[in-house]
Amino acid sequence: MSFLLQRVLLDPAMVTRLDKRELGQLVAQGRASRLLATLTLELERAKVFSHIPDTARRHFNSTLMLHEKQQRDLAYDVRHLRKAFDSIDEKLILLKGAAYLQAGLAVGRGRLISDIDIIVPSAGVARAENTLKAFGWENGQLDPYNERYYRQWMHEIPPLVKPRRGTTLDLHHTILPPTAKAQVDAGLLFEELIEIEPGIYTLSWKDMVIHSATHLFHEGEFHHGLRDLWDLDRMLRDFPHQDRSFWRDLVARAQQLDLLGPLFHGLNYAQQVFHTPVPEDVNARASSYARRLRKPLMDFLFLRALRPDQPECRLAFTDPALTALYVRSHYLRMPLHLLIPHLVRKAWMGRFGDEAASNEGTETVDAD
């Protein structure tokens, strides 16, 4: 059930034994999973990168240059975002990839991002949005239905863009849609922030892990699901060294946030795919009779989804598994009385040419 990218990430030295065809597959799998820059740095750290032939090495070098450019761009954008938030005496709280990179965390090594995610308390959303617009950020083009969809049902406002730089900003007020089955008290997230620079914050180590697992296992599409699982592996290896209470309090924190289910999946699949070391007592506390009962089915689905989208990586019944997870993600996010009319409208607008309506909210929780 293993695949080449997984094996090389776990044992970088094996890259020296790959032939030209296998190196081509490795590059394609890394690129499809948005893990090629990460893989490059893992190979460098293992001192085997120089063994890669020049014809293949240029692919690794180019994605590493992209990663370094994104780091510089992010640092620039964060400086200007901080000015905007300082003007209203509000904390700038980074999420996901932006947080990993700006905080200099191990999980950020080679991490590629496609946008910047931030979060503010729900009561401050309007003020933050107005301030960002005053500092040059603009709303993208959405039809009235999709605009209302974001404002009423989503955990973030419609994306903001910086036209001259092409940067996309997602302004969140919680980490799951208010219509989701899990009832997250987002106020708890703001009680344990970590200040990484003056005026710039991230979630706590435990909340970063829980948010990452929640994002991944409420997702409906898995184009970079393996990358997000790698994020979890890196954090679960690193954060216990940063916070002595990490393993002791992780499960209790997930229970407090009503997010124990996604944490259980995160621990389970990080262990299965990347052999992540998780204490047995943590596994036991995250589990339950119902989760153990569903585990064979969920393994069947997720172990097909959490693979590079490449022909040599696909297992039998991958397409039905992805379809089932797509339906599951919608079911987790919206009650049926809202979901069914919404999907009908999406299908109608998609069928009759309104592309904007067919590409909105429930397809992407966090593009990053």
KEZA-553555 format. One record per residue (C-alpha): chain; residue in three letters; x negated, y, z negated; residue number from 0. Coordinates in steps of 0.2 Angstrom, whole numbers, plus 5000, padded with zeros to 4 digits. Layout:
N
<r mol="A" type="ALA" u="X" v="Y" w="Z" seq="NUM"/>
...
This chain:
368
<r mol="A" type="MET" u="5000" v="5000" w="5000" seq="0"/>
<r mol="A" type="SER" u="4985" v="5012" w="4999" seq="1"/>
<r mol="A" type="PHE" u="4980" v="5023" w="5014" seq="2"/>
<r mol="A" type="LEU" u="4963" v="5030" w="5019" seq="3"/>
<r mol="A" type="LEU" u="4965" v="5048" w="5012" seq="4"/>
<r mol="A" type="GLN" u="4970" v="5041" w="4995" seq="5"/>
<r mol="A" type="ARG" u="4955" v="5029" w="4995" seq="6"/>
<r mol="A" type="VAL" u="4942" v="5043" w="5000" seq="7"/>
<r mol="A" type="LEU" u="4949" v="5055" w="4987" seq="8"/>
<r mol="A" type="LEU" u="4947" v="5042" w="4974" seq="9"/>
<r mol="A" type="ASP" u="4930" v="5036" w="4980" seq="10"/>
<r mol="A" type="PRO" u="4922" v="5050" w="4991" seq="11"/>
<r mol="A" type="ALA" u="4906" v="5039" w="4994" seq="12"/>
<r mol="A" type="MET" u="4916" v="5028" w="5005" seq="13"/>
<r mol="A" type="VAL" u="4916" v="5042" w="5018" seq="14"/>
<r mol="A" type="THR" u="4898" v="5036" w="5023" seq="15"/>
<r mol="A" type="ARG" u="4905" v="5019" w="5029" seq="16"/>
<r mol="A" type="LEU" u="4918" v="5026" w="5040" seq="17"/>
<r mol="A" type="ASP" u="4917" v="5025" w="5059" seq="18"/>
<r mol="A" type="LYS" u="4922" v="5038" w="5071" seq="19"/>
<r mol="A" type="ARG" u="4940" v="5032" w="5073" seq="20"/>
<r mol="A" type="GLU" u="4942" v="5031" w="5054" seq="21"/>
<r mol="A" type="LEU" u="4935" v="5049" w="5052" seq="22"/>
<r mol="A" type="GLY" u="4947" v="5055" w="5064" seq="23"/>
<r mol="A" type="GLN" u="4961" v="5047" w="5054" seq="24"/>
<r mol="A" type="LEU" u="4954" v="5055" w="5038" seq="25"/>
<r mol="A" type="VAL" u="4954" v="5072" w="5045" seq="26"/>
<r mol="A" type="ALA" u="4972" v="5070" w="5052" seq="27"/>
<r mol="A" type="GLN" u="4978" v="5063" w="5036" seq="28"/>
<r mol="A" type="GLY" u="4970" v="5077" w="5026" seq="29"/>
<r mol="A" type="ARG" u="4976" v="5091" w="5037" seq="30"/>
<r mol="A" type="ALA" u="4994" v="5084" w="5038" seq="31"/>
<r mol="A" type="SER" u="4994" v="5083" w="5018" seq="32"/>
<r mol="A" type="ARG" u="4986" v="5101" w="5017" seq="33"/>
<r mol="A" type="LEU" u="4972" v="5092" w="5007" seq="34"/>
<r mol="A" type="LEU" u="4958" v="5094" w="5019" seq="35"/>
<r mol="A" type="ALA" u="4949" v="5108" w="5011" seq="36"/>
<r mol="A" type="THR" u="4951" v="5099" w="4994" seq="37"/>
<r mol="A" type="LEU" u="4944" v="5084" w="5002" seq="38"/>
<r mol="A" type="THR" u="4929" v="5094" w="5008" seq="39"/>
<r mol="A" type="LEU" u="4925" v="5100" w="4991" seq="40"/>
<r mol="A" type="GLU" u="4927" v="5083" w="4984" seq="41"/>
<r mol="A" type="LEU" u="4914" v="5076" w="4997" seq="42"/>
<r mol="A" type="GLU" u="4902" v="5091" w="4993" seq="43"/>
<r mol="A" type="ARG" u="4903" v="5087" w="4974" seq="44"/>
<r mol="A" type="ALA" u="4899" v="5069" w="4977" seq="45"/>
<r mol="A" type="LYS" u="4885" v="5074" w="4988" seq="46"/>
<r mol="A" type="VAL" u="4890" v="5064" w="5003" seq="47"/>
<r mol="A" type="PHE" u="4897" v="5078" w="5014" seq="48"/>
<r mol="A" type="SER" u="4880" v="5079" w="5023" seq="49"/>
<r mol="A" type="HIS" u="4882" v="5061" w="5029" seq="50"/>
<r mol="A" type="ILE" u="4897" v="5066" w="5040" seq="51"/>
<r mol="A" type="PRO" u="4893" v="5068" w="5059" seq="52"/>
<r mol="A" type="ASP" u="4893" v="5086" w="5065" seq="53"/>
<r mol="A" type="THR" u="4908" v="5082" w="5077" seq="54"/>
<r mol="A" type="ALA" u="4919" v="5079" w="5062" seq="55"/>
<r mol="A" type="ARG" u="4911" v="5091" w="5050" seq="56"/>
<r mol="A" type="ARG" u="4917" v="5106" w="5059" seq="57"/>
<r mol="A" type="HIS" u="4935" v="5101" w="5055" seq="58"/>
<r mol="A" type="PHE" u="4931" v="5101" w="5036" seq="59"/>
<r mol="A" type="ASN" u="4921" v="5117" w="5037" seq="60"/>
<r mol="A" type="SER" u="4935" v="5126" w="5046" seq="61"/>
<r mol="A" type="THR" u="4948" v="5122" w="5033" seq="62"/>
<r mol="A" type="LEU" u="4936" v="5127" w="5019" seq="63"/>
<r mol="A" type="MET" u="4934" v="5144" w="5028" seq="64"/>
<r mol="A" type="LEU" u="4953" v="5145" w="5028" seq="65"/>
<r mol="A" type="HIS" u="4953" v="5141" w="5009" seq="66"/>
<r mol="A" type="GLU" u="4940" v="5154" w="5005" seq="67"/>
<r mol="A" type="LYS" u="4949" v="5167" w="5015" seq="68"/>
<r mol="A" type="GLN" u="4965" v="5164" w="5006" seq="69"/>
<r mol="A" type="GLN" u="4956" v="5166" w="4990" seq="70"/>
<r mol="A" type="ARG" u="4950" v="5183" w="4995" seq="71"/>
<r mol="A" type="ASP" u="4967" v="5188" w="5002" seq="72"/>
<r mol="A" type="LEU" u="4976" v="5182" w="4986" seq="73"/>
<r mol="A" type="ALA" u="4964" v="5192" w="4975" seq="74"/>
<r mol="A" type="TYR" u="4968" v="5208" w="4985" seq="75"/>
<r mol="A" type="ASP" u="4987" v="5205" w="4984" seq="76"/>
<r mol="A" type="VAL" u="4986" v="5201" w="4966" seq="77"/>
<r mol="A" type="ARG" u="4977" v="5217" w="4962" seq="78"/>
<r mol="A" type="HIS" u="4991" v="5227" w="4971" seq="79"/>
<r mol="A" type="LEU" u="5005" v="5217" w="4963" seq="80"/>
<r mol="A" type="ARG" u="4998" v="5221" w="4946" seq="81"/>
<r mol="A" type="LYS" u="4998" v="5239" w="4950" seq="82"/>
<r mol="A" type="ALA" u="5016" v="5238" w="4954" seq="83"/>
<r mol="A" type="PHE" u="5021" v="5228" w="4939" seq="84"/>
<r mol="A" type="ASP" u="5010" v="5240" w="4928" seq="85"/>
<r mol="A" type="SER" u="5020" v="5254" w="4934" seq="86"/>
<r mol="A" type="ILE" u="5036" v="5247" w="4925" seq="87"/>
<r mol="A" type="ASP" u="5026" v="5239" w="4911" seq="88"/>
<r mol="A" type="GLU" u="5030" v="5221" w="4916" seq="89"/>
<r mol="A" type="LYS" u="5019" v="5206" w="4916" seq="90"/>
<r mol="A" type="LEU" u="5013" v="5199" w="4932" seq="91"/>
<r mol="A" type="ILE" u="5016" v="5180" w="4930" seq="92"/>
<r mol="A" type="LEU" u="5009" v="5169" w="4944" seq="93"/>
<r mol="A" type="LEU" u="5016" v="5152" w="4948" seq="94"/>
<r mol="A" type="LYS" u="5010" v="5136" w="4957" seq="95"/>
<r mol="A" type="GLY" u="4995" v="5138" w="4970" seq="96"/>
<r mol="A" type="ALA" u="4993" v="5157" w="4966" seq="97"/>
<r mol="A" type="ALA" u="4991" v="5153" w="4948" seq="98"/>
<r mol="A" type="TYR" u="4979" v="5139" w="4951" seq="99"/>
<r mol="A" type="LEU" u="4968" v="5149" w="4962" seq="100"/>
<r mol="A" type="GLN" u="4968" v="5166" w="4952" seq="101"/>
<r mol="A" type="ALA" u="4965" v="5157" w="4936" seq="102"/>
<r mol="A" type="GLY" u="4950" v="5147" w="4943" seq="103"/>
<r mol="A" type="LEU" u="4957" v="5131" w="4938" seq="104"/>
<r mol="A" type="ALA" u="4950" v="5114" w="4943" seq="105"/>
<r mol="A" type="VAL" u="4967" v="5111" w="4952" seq="106"/>
<r mol="A" type="GLY" u="4963" v="5126" w="4963" seq="107"/>
<r mol="A" type="ARG" u="4948" v="5118" w="4971" seq="108"/>
<r mol="A" type="GLY" u="4952" v="5118" w="4990" seq="109"/>
<r mol="A" type="ARG" u="4970" v="5122" w="4986" seq="110"/>
<r mol="A" type="LEU" u="4979" v="5130" w="5001" seq="111"/>
<r mol="A" type="ILE" u="4994" v="5141" w="4999" seq="112"/>
<r mol="A" type="SER" u="5007" v="5148" w="5011" seq="113"/>
<r mol="A" type="ASP" u="5014" v="5162" w="5000" seq="114"/>
<r mol="A" type="ILE" u="5013" v="5169" w="4982" seq="115"/>
<r mol="A" type="ASP" u="5025" v="5164" w="4969" seq="116"/>
<r mol="A" type="ILE" u="5029" v="5175" w="4954" seq="117"/>
<r mol="A" type="ILE" u="5042" v="5174" w="4940" seq="118"/>
<r mol="A" type="VAL" u="5051" v="5188" w="4930" seq="119"/>
<r mol="A" type="PRO" u="5065" v="5186" w="4917" seq="120"/>
<r mol="A" type="SER" u="5082" v="5187" w="4925" seq="121"/>
<r mol="A" type="ALA" u="5086" v="5203" w="4917" seq="122"/>
<r mol="A" type="GLY" u="5071" v="5211" w="4926" seq="123"/>
<r mol="A" type="VAL" u="5074" v="5205" w="4943" seq="124"/>
<r mol="A" type="ALA" u="5082" v="5220" w="4951" seq="125"/>
<r mol="A" type="ARG" u="5070" v="5232" w="4943" seq="126"/>
<r mol="A" type="ALA" u="5055" v="5221" w="4949" seq="127"/>
<r mol="A" type="GLU" u="5063" v="5220" w="4967" seq="128"/>
<r mol="A" type="ASN" u="5065" v="5238" w="4968" seq="129"/>
<r mol="A" type="THR" u="5048" v="5242" w="4962" seq="130"/>
<r mol="A" type="LEU" u="5040" v="5230" w="4975" seq="131"/>
<r mol="A" type="LYS" u="5050" v="5238" w="4989" seq="132"/>
<r mol="A" type="ALA" u="5043" v="5255" w="4983" seq="133"/>
<r mol="A" type="PHE" u="5025" v="5247" w="4984" seq="134"/>
<r mol="A" type="GLY" u="5028" v="5242" w="5002" seq="135"/>
<r mol="A" type="TRP" u="5036" v="5225" w="5001" seq="136"/>
<r mol="A" type="GLU" u="5052" v="5222" w="5012" seq="137"/>
<r mol="A" type="ASN" u="5066" v="5209" w="5013" seq="138"/>
<r mol="A" type="GLY" u="5066" v="5197" w="5028" seq="139"/>
<r mol="A" type="GLN" u="5080" v="5196" w="5040" seq="140"/>
<r mol="A" type="LEU" u="5095" v="5186" w="5033" seq="141"/>
<r mol="A" type="ASP" u="5113" v="5185" w="5038" seq="142"/>
<r mol="A" type="PRO" u="5126" v="5190" w="5024" seq="143"/>
<r mol="A" type="TYR" u="5129" v="5171" w="5020" seq="144"/>
<r mol="A" type="ASN" u="5111" v="5167" w="5017" seq="145"/>
<r mol="A" type="GLU" u="5109" v="5183" w="5007" seq="146"/>
<r mol="A" type="ARG" u="5123" v="5179" w="4996" seq="147"/>
<r mol="A" type="TYR" u="5117" v="5161" w="4994" seq="148"/>
<r mol="A" type="TYR" u="5100" v="5167" w="4987" seq="149"/>
<r mol="A" type="ARG" u="5108" v="5180" w="4976" seq="150"/>
<r mol="A" type="GLN" u="5122" v="5168" w="4968" seq="151"/>
<r mol="A" type="TRP" u="5115" v="5151" w="4968" seq="152"/>
<r mol="A" type="MET" u="5096" v="5151" w="4970" seq="153"/>
<r mol="A" type="HIS" u="5082" v="5152" w="4957" seq="154"/>
<r mol="A" type="GLU" u="5073" v="5166" w="4967" seq="155"/>
<r mol="A" type="ILE" u="5078" v="5181" w="4977" seq="156"/>
<r mol="A" type="PRO" u="5076" v="5181" w="4996" seq="157"/>
<r mol="A" type="PRO" u="5058" v="5181" w="5001" seq="158"/>
<r mol="A" type="LEU" u="5049" v="5198" w="5002" seq="159"/>
<r mol="A" type="VAL" u="5035" v="5201" w="5015" seq="160"/>
<r mol="A" type="LYS" u="5021" v="5213" w="5017" seq="161"/>
<r mol="A" type="PRO" u="5022" v="5217" w="5035" seq="162"/>
<r mol="A" type="ARG" u="5005" v="5224" w="5038" seq="163"/>
<r mol="A" type="ARG" u="4997" v="5209" w="5029" seq="164"/>
<r mol="A" type="GLY" u="5009" v="5195" w="5034" seq="165"/>
<r mol="A" type="THR" u="5010" v="5190" w="5015" seq="166"/>
<r mol="A" type="THR" u="5026" v="5182" w="5009" seq="167"/>
<r mol="A" type="LEU" u="5031" v="5184" w="4991" seq="168"/>
<r mol="A" type="ASP" u="5044" v="5173" w="4982" seq="169"/>
<r mol="A" type="LEU" u="5051" v="5182" w="4966" seq="170"/>
<r mol="A" type="HIS" u="5058" v="5169" w="4954" seq="171"/>
<r mol="A" type="HIS" u="5069" v="5171" w="4939" seq="172"/>
<r mol="A" type="THR" u="5069" v="5153" w="4934" seq="173"/>
<r mol="A" type="ILE" u="5062" v="5136" w="4941" seq="174"/>
<r mol="A" type="LEU" u="5077" v="5127" w="4947" seq="175"/>
<r mol="A" type="PRO" u="5093" v="5134" w="4954" seq="176"/>
<r mol="A" type="PRO" u="5106" v="5139" w="4941" seq="177"/>
<r mol="A" type="THR" u="5118" v="5126" w="4949" seq="178"/>
<r mol="A" type="ALA" u="5106" v="5112" w="4946" seq="179"/>
<r mol="A" type="LYS" u="5111" v="5097" w="4935" seq="180"/>
<r mol="A" type="ALA" u="5096" v="5101" w="4924" seq="181"/>
<r mol="A" type="GLN" u="5100" v="5117" w="4913" seq="182"/>
<r mol="A" type="VAL" u="5083" v="5125" w="4911" seq="183"/>
<r mol="A" type="ASP" u="5082" v="5139" w="4898" seq="184"/>
<r mol="A" type="ALA" u="5070" v="5150" w="4908" seq="185"/>
<r mol="A" type="GLY" u="5067" v="5161" w="4893" seq="186"/>
<r mol="A" type="LEU" u="5057" v="5147" w="4885" seq="187"/>
<r mol="A" type="LEU" u="5044" v="5149" w="4899" seq="188"/>
<r mol="A" type="PHE" u="5040" v="5167" w="4894" seq="189"/>
<r mol="A" type="GLU" u="5036" v="5162" w="4876" seq="190"/>
<r mol="A" type="GLU" u="5020" v="5153" w="4879" seq="191"/>
<r mol="A" type="LEU" u="5011" v="5162" w="4893" seq="192"/>
<r mol="A" type="ILE" u="4992" v="5162" w="4896" seq="193"/>
<r mol="A" type="GLU" u="4984" v="5179" w="4900" seq="194"/>
<r mol="A" type="ILE" u="4970" v="5175" w="4913" seq="195"/>
<r mol="A" type="GLU" u="4966" v="5193" w="4917" seq="196"/>
<r mol="A" type="PRO" u="4972" v="5210" w="4909" seq="197"/>
<r mol="A" type="GLY" u="4991" v="5211" w="4914" seq="198"/>
<r mol="A" type="ILE" u="4990" v="5194" w="4924" seq="199"/>
<r mol="A" type="TYR" u="4998" v="5178" w="4917" seq="200"/>
<r mol="A" type="THR" u="5002" v="5160" w="4921" seq="201"/>
<r mol="A" type="LEU" u="5013" v="5148" w="4912" seq="202"/>
<r mol="A" type="SER" u="5006" v="5137" w="4898" seq="203"/>
<r mol="A" type="TRP" u="4996" v="5122" w="4903" seq="204"/>
<r mol="A" type="LYS" u="5011" v="5111" w="4898" seq="205"/>
<r mol="A" type="ASP" u="5024" v="5121" w="4908" seq="206"/>
<r mol="A" type="MET" u="5012" v="5122" w="4923" seq="207"/>
<r mol="A" type="VAL" u="5013" v="5102" w="4924" seq="208"/>
<r mol="A" type="ILE" u="5032" v="5102" w="4921" seq="209"/>
<r mol="A" type="HIS" u="5035" v="5115" w="4934" seq="210"/>
<r mol="A" type="SER" u="5024" v="5106" w="4947" seq="211"/>
<r mol="A" type="ALA" u="5033" v="5089" w="4943" seq="212"/>
<r mol="A" type="THR" u="5050" v="5098" w="4944" seq="213"/>
<r mol="A" type="HIS" u="5046" v="5106" w="4961" seq="214"/>
<r mol="A" type="LEU" u="5040" v="5090" w="4968" seq="215"/>
<r mol="A" type="PHE" u="5053" v="5078" w="4962" seq="216"/>
<r mol="A" type="HIS" u="5068" v="5090" w="4966" seq="217"/>
<r mol="A" type="GLU" u="5061" v="5093" w="4983" seq="218"/>
<r mol="A" type="GLY" u="5070" v="5087" w="4999" seq="219"/>
<r mol="A" type="GLU" u="5056" v="5087" w="5011" seq="220"/>
<r mol="A" type="PHE" u="5038" v="5080" w="5008" seq="221"/>
<r mol="A" type="HIS" u="5027" v="5087" w="5021" seq="222"/>
<r mol="A" type="HIS" u="5014" v="5091" w="5007" seq="223"/>
<r mol="A" type="GLY" u="5021" v="5080" w="4993" seq="224"/>
<r mol="A" type="LEU" u="5004" v="5071" w="4992" seq="225"/>
<r mol="A" type="ARG" u="4996" v="5088" w="4989" seq="226"/>
<r mol="A" type="ASP" u="5008" v="5092" w="4975" seq="227"/>
<r mol="A" type="LEU" u="5005" v="5075" w="4967" seq="228"/>
<r mol="A" type="TRP" u="4986" v="5078" w="4968" seq="229"/>
<r mol="A" type="ASP" u="4990" v="5095" w="4959" seq="230"/>
<r mol="A" type="LEU" u="4998" v="5085" w="4945" seq="231"/>
<r mol="A" type="ASP" u="4983" v="5072" w="4944" seq="232"/>
<r mol="A" type="ARG" u="4970" v="5087" w="4943" seq="233"/>
<r mol="A" type="MET" u="4980" v="5096" w="4929" seq="234"/>
<r mol="A" type="LEU" u="4983" v="5080" w="4919" seq="235"/>
<r mol="A" type="ARG" u="4965" v="5076" w="4919" seq="236"/>
<r mol="A" type="ASP" u="4959" v="5094" w="4915" seq="237"/>
<r mol="A" type="PHE" u="4972" v="5102" w="4904" seq="238"/>
<r mol="A" type="PRO" u="4970" v="5090" w="4889" seq="239"/>
<r mol="A" type="HIS" u="4952" v="5097" w="4888" seq="240"/>
<r mol="A" type="GLN" u="4960" v="5115" w="4887" seq="241"/>
<r mol="A" type="ASP" u="4974" v="5112" w="4875" seq="242"/>
<r mol="A" type="ARG" u="4971" v="5099" w="4861" seq="243"/>
<r mol="A" type="SER" u="4990" v="5098" w="4859" seq="244"/>
<r mol="A" type="PHE" u="4993" v="5094" w="4877" seq="245"/>
<r mol="A" type="TRP" u="4997" v="5076" w="4876" seq="246"/>
<r mol="A" type="ARG" u="5005" v="5077" w="4859" seq="247"/>
<r mol="A" type="ASP" u="5018" v="5090" w="4864" seq="248"/>
<r mol="A" type="LEU" u="5020" v="5087" w="4883" seq="249"/>
<r mol="A" type="VAL" u="5035" v="5076" w="4882" seq="250"/>
<r mol="A" type="ALA" u="5044" v="5086" w="4869" seq="251"/>
<r mol="A" type="ARG" u="5042" v="5102" w="4879" seq="252"/>
<r mol="A" type="ALA" u="5049" v="5093" w="4894" seq="253"/>
<r mol="A" type="GLN" u="5064" v="5088" w="4884" seq="254"/>
<r mol="A" type="GLN" u="5066" v="5106" w="4877" seq="255"/>
<r mol="A" type="LEU" u="5067" v="5112" w="4895" seq="256"/>
<r mol="A" type="ASP" u="5079" v="5098" w="4901" seq="257"/>
<r mol="A" type="LEU" u="5065" v="5092" w="4913" seq="258"/>
<r mol="A" type="LEU" u="5060" v="5075" w="4906" seq="259"/>
<r mol="A" type="GLY" u="5066" v="5066" w="4922" seq="260"/>
<r mol="A" type="PRO" u="5054" v="5075" w="4934" seq="261"/>
<r mol="A" type="LEU" u="5040" v="5074" w="4921" seq="262"/>
<r mol="A" type="PHE" u="5042" v="5055" w="4920" seq="263"/>
<r mol="A" type="HIS" u="5041" v="5054" w="4939" seq="264"/>
<r mol="A" type="GLY" u="5026" v="5065" w="4939" seq="265"/>
<r mol="A" type="LEU" u="5017" v="5054" w="4927" seq="266"/>
<r mol="A" type="ASN" u="5022" v="5038" w="4935" seq="267"/>
<r mol="A" type="TYR" u="5017" v="5042" w="4953" seq="268"/>
<r mol="A" type="ALA" u="5001" v="5051" w="4948" seq="269"/>
<r mol="A" type="GLN" u="4996" v="5035" w="4940" seq="270"/>
<r mol="A" type="GLN" u="5001" v="5024" w="4954" seq="271"/>
<r mol="A" type="VAL" u="4993" v="5034" w="4968" seq="272"/>
<r mol="A" type="PHE" u="4978" v="5042" w="4960" seq="273"/>
<r mol="A" type="HIS" u="4976" v="5031" w="4944" seq="274"/>
<r mol="A" type="THR" u="4978" v="5046" w="4933" seq="275"/>
<r mol="A" type="PRO" u="4974" v="5042" w="4915" seq="276"/>
<r mol="A" type="VAL" u="4990" v="5045" w="4904" seq="277"/>
<r mol="A" type="PRO" u="4991" v="5039" w="4886" seq="278"/>
<r mol="A" type="GLU" u="5003" v="5024" w="4884" seq="279"/>
<r mol="A" type="ASP" u="5012" v="5032" w="4870" seq="280"/>
<r mol="A" type="VAL" u="5016" v="5047" w="4882" seq="281"/>
<r mol="A" type="ASN" u="5022" v="5035" w="4895" seq="282"/>
<r mol="A" type="ALA" u="5033" v="5027" w="4883" seq="283"/>
<r mol="A" type="ARG" u="5041" v="5043" w="4876" seq="284"/>
<r mol="A" type="ALA" u="5044" v="5050" w="4894" seq="285"/>
<r mol="A" type="SER" u="5053" v="5034" w="4899" seq="286"/>
<r mol="A" type="SER" u="5070" v="5028" w="4895" seq="287"/>
<r mol="A" type="TYR" u="5081" v="5012" w="4899" seq="288"/>
<r mol="A" type="ALA" u="5090" v="5021" w="4913" seq="289"/>
<r mol="A" type="ARG" u="5073" v="5027" w="4921" seq="290"/>
<r mol="A" type="ARG" u="5066" v="5010" w="4919" seq="291"/>
<r mol="A" type="LEU" u="5081" v="5002" w="4927" seq="292"/>
<r mol="A" type="ARG" u="5080" v="5015" w="4942" seq="293"/>
<r mol="A" type="LYS" u="5061" v="5013" w="4944" seq="294"/>
<r mol="A" type="PRO" u="5061" v="5000" w="4957" seq="295"/>
<r mol="A" type="LEU" u="5072" v="5010" w="4969" seq="296"/>
<r mol="A" type="MET" u="5063" v="5026" w="4965" seq="297"/>
<r mol="A" type="ASP" u="5046" v="5017" w="4969" seq="298"/>
<r mol="A" type="PHE" u="5053" v="5011" w="4985" seq="299"/>
<r mol="A" type="LEU" u="5058" v="5029" w="4990" seq="300"/>
<r mol="A" type="PHE" u="5044" v="5040" w="4983" seq="301"/>
<r mol="A" type="LEU" u="5030" v="5028" w="4988" seq="302"/>
<r mol="A" type="ARG" u="5035" v="5030" w="5006" seq="303"/>
<r mol="A" type="ALA" u="5038" v="5049" w="5004" seq="304"/>
<r mol="A" type="LEU" u="5021" v="5053" w="4995" seq="305"/>
<r mol="A" type="ARG" u="5010" v="5048" w="5010" seq="306"/>
<r mol="A" type="PRO" u="5003" v="5058" w="5024" seq="307"/>
<r mol="A" type="ASP" u="5014" v="5060" w="5039" seq="308"/>
<r mol="A" type="GLN" u="5004" v="5050" w="5051" seq="309"/>
<r mol="A" type="PRO" u="5008" v="5034" w="5061" seq="310"/>
<r mol="A" type="GLU" u="4995" v="5023" w="5052" seq="311"/>
<r mol="A" type="CYS" u="5002" v="5029" w="5035" seq="312"/>
<r mol="A" type="ARG" u="5020" v="5025" w="5037" seq="313"/>
<r mol="A" type="LEU" u="5028" v="5010" w="5029" seq="314"/>
<r mol="A" type="ALA" u="5044" v="5001" w="5035" seq="315"/>
<r mol="A" type="PHE" u="5060" v="5010" w="5031" seq="316"/>
<r mol="A" type="THR" u="5051" v="5027" w="5028" seq="317"/>
<r mol="A" type="ASP" u="5064" v="5037" w="5038" seq="318"/>
<r mol="A" type="PRO" u="5079" v="5030" w="5028" seq="319"/>
<r mol="A" type="ALA" u="5069" v="5033" w="5012" seq="320"/>
<r mol="A" type="LEU" u="5066" v="5051" w="5017" seq="321"/>
<r mol="A" type="THR" u="5084" v="5054" w="5021" seq="322"/>
<r mol="A" type="ALA" u="5089" v="5047" w="5004" seq="323"/>
<r mol="A" type="LEU" u="5078" v="5058" w="4995" seq="324"/>
<r mol="A" type="TYR" u="5084" v="5073" w="5005" seq="325"/>
<r mol="A" type="VAL" u="5102" v="5069" w="5000" seq="326"/>
<r mol="A" type="ARG" u="5096" v="5066" w="4982" seq="327"/>
<r mol="A" type="SER" u="5088" v="5084" w="4982" seq="328"/>
<r mol="A" type="HIS" u="5104" v="5092" w="4987" seq="329"/>
<r mol="A" type="TYR" u="5114" v="5082" w="4974" seq="330"/>
<r mol="A" type="LEU" u="5102" v="5087" w="4960" seq="331"/>
<r mol="A" type="ARG" u="5103" v="5106" w="4965" seq="332"/>
<r mol="A" type="MET" u="5121" v="5109" w="4968" seq="333"/>
<r mol="A" type="PRO" u="5138" v="5101" w="4962" seq="334"/>
<r mol="A" type="LEU" u="5148" v="5093" w="4976" seq="335"/>
<r mol="A" type="HIS" u="5161" v="5107" w="4976" seq="336"/>
<r mol="A" type="LEU" u="5148" v="5119" w="4981" seq="337"/>
<r mol="A" type="LEU" u="5136" v="5107" w="4991" seq="338"/>
<r mol="A" type="ILE" u="5149" v="5100" w="5003" seq="339"/>
<r mol="A" type="PRO" u="5155" v="5117" w="5010" seq="340"/>
<r mol="A" type="HIS" u="5137" v="5123" w="5010" seq="341"/>
<r mol="A" type="LEU" u="5131" v="5108" w="5020" seq="342"/>
<r mol="A" type="VAL" u="5146" v="5109" w="5032" seq="343"/>
<r mol="A" type="ARG" u="5142" v="5127" w="5035" seq="344"/>
<r mol="A" type="LYS" u="5123" v="5124" w="5038" seq="345"/>
<r mol="A" type="ALA" u="5128" v="5110" w="5050" seq="346"/>
<r mol="A" type="TRP" u="5140" v="5121" w="5060" seq="347"/>
<r mol="A" type="MET" u="5128" v="5136" w="5061" seq="348"/>
<r mol="A" type="GLY" u="5114" v="5124" w="5066" seq="349"/>
<r mol="A" type="ARG" u="5125" v="5116" w="5079" seq="350"/>
<r mol="A" type="PHE" u="5130" v="5133" w="5086" seq="351"/>
<r mol="A" type="GLY" u="5114" v="5142" w="5087" seq="352"/>
<r mol="A" type="ASP" u="5112" v="5152" w="5071" seq="353"/>
<r mol="A" type="GLU" u="5094" v="5147" w="5066" seq="354"/>
<r mol="A" type="ALA" u="5093" v="5158" w="5052" seq="355"/>
<r mol="A" type="ALA" u="5107" v="5150" w="5043" seq="356"/>
<r mol="A" type="SER" u="5100" v="5132" w="5046" seq="357"/>
<r mol="A" type="ASN" u="5083" v="5137" w="5038" seq="358"/>
<r mol="A" type="GLU" u="5088" v="5144" w="5022" seq="359"/>
<r mol="A" type="GLY" u="5087" v="5140" w="5003" seq="360"/>
<r mol="A" type="THR" u="5091" v="5121" w="5000" seq="361"/>
<r mol="A" type="GLU" u="5078" v="5116" w="5012" seq="362"/>
<r mol="A" type="THR" u="5063" v="5123" w="5003" seq="363"/>
<r mol="A" type="VAL" u="5062" v="5125" w="4984" seq="364"/>
<r mol="A" type="ASP" u="5045" v="5133" w="4985" seq="365"/>
<r mol="A" type="ALA" u="5036" v="5134" w="5002" seq="366"/>
<r mol="A" type="ASP" u="5019" v="5135" w="4992" seq="367"/>
